């Protein structure tokens, strides 16, 4: 198993998704389930880091990004890179968003 690091932008994505679930009828249980599902996805990546599909991106700063769906939340994707022998969770985004545009706009030096 290799180390998994969740970058701040991904943590914020998860928090926003939990707030969305909480706001949709006050479904805190769904938010808790989402966080647990993300953590299960991170654990899977720790064991099988290359299991995700590559994202075809043009910008050199964001090359090498892969994704897996969040277990049981298949419309939401865990976007990650494998760098220096570790998995870095870059973002956790809904698949219908313009992921390439979002990642291109990233100003975070970690990506």
C-alpha positions in Angstrom: 0.0 0.0 0.0 1.2 3.5 -0.8 0.5 6.8 1.0 -2.5 8.8 0.0 -2.5 12.6 0.4 -5.7 14.6 0.0 -4.9 18.1 -1.3 -6.8 21.1 0.2 -8.9 21.7 -3.0 -10.2 18.1 -2.8 -11.0 18.5 0.9 -13.0 21.6 0.0 -14.8 19.8 -2.8 -15.8 17.1 -0.3 -17.0 19.7 2.2 -19.1 21.4 -0.5 -20.7 18.2 -1.5 -21.5 17.3 2.1 -23.1 20.8 2.5 -25.1 20.2 -0.6 -26.4 16.9 0.8 -27.2 18.6 4.1 -29.0 21.3 2.3 -31.1 18.9 0.3 -33.7 18.1 2.9 -31.2 18.1 5.7 -29.8 14.7 4.8 -26.8 14.5 7.1 -26.7 10.8 6.8 -26.1 11.1 3.1 -23.2 13.5 3.7 -21.7 11.0 6.2 -22.1 8.2 3.7 -20.5 10.3 1.0 -17.4 11.0 3.2 -17.1 7.3 4.0 -17.4 6.4 0.3 -14.6 8.9 -0.5 -12.4 7.3 2.2 -13.1 3.9 0.8 -12.1 5.1 -2.7 -8.9 6.6 -1.2 -8.1 3.2 0.5 -8.7 1.4 -2.8 -6.2 3.8 -4.5 -3.7 3.1 -1.8 -3.8 -0.6 -2.7 -4.4 -0.2 -6.5 -3.1 3.3 -7.5 -3.2 2.6 -11.2 -6.7 1.3 -11.2 -8.2 4.6 -12.4 -8.7 5.7 -16.0 -6.4 8.4 -17.3 -7.9 11.8 -18.0 -6.8 13.1 -21.4 -5.7 16.7 -20.7 -3.8 19.1 -22.9 -2.1 21.4 -20.3 1.3 20.0 -19.2 0.7 21.1 -15.6 -2.1 18.6 -15.2 -0.8 15.7 -17.1 -1.0 12.3 -15.5 -4.3 12.8 -13.7 -6.4 9.7 -13.4 -9.9 9.2 -11.9 -12.2 6.7 -10.3 -15.8 7.2 -9.3 -16.6 7.6 -5.7 -18.1 4.2 -4.6 -21.9 4.4 -4.5 -21.7 8.0 -5.8 -20.8 7.2 -9.4 -21.4 10.7 -10.8 -18.7 12.1 -8.5 -15.1 11.4 -9.5 -11.9 11.2 -7.4 -9.2 12.9 -9.6 -5.7 12.0 -8.6 -2.1 11.8 -9.6 0.6 9.3 -8.8 3.8 11.2 -7.9 6.9 10.4 -6.0 5.5 7.0 -5.0 2.3 8.4 -3.5 -1.3 9.0 -4.5 -2.3 12.7 -4.4 -6.0 13.4 -4.4 -6.3 16.5 -6.6 -10.1 17.1 -6.7 -13.4 15.4 -6.0 -15.8 16.7 -8.7 -19.1 15.8 -10.2 -18.5 14.2 -13.6 -20.8 16.6 -15.5 -18.7 19.6 -14.6 -16.1 20.9 -17.1 -13.2 19.1 -15.3 -10.6 20.1 -17.9 -11.4 23.8 -17.5 -11.5 23.5 -13.7 -8.1 21.8 -13.6 -6.6 24.3 -16.1 -7.6 27.2 -13.9 -5.9 25.6 -10.8 -3.4 27.9 -9.3 -2.4 25.4 -6.7 1.4 24.6 -7.1 0.9 21.0 -5.9 -0.8 20.0 -9.1 
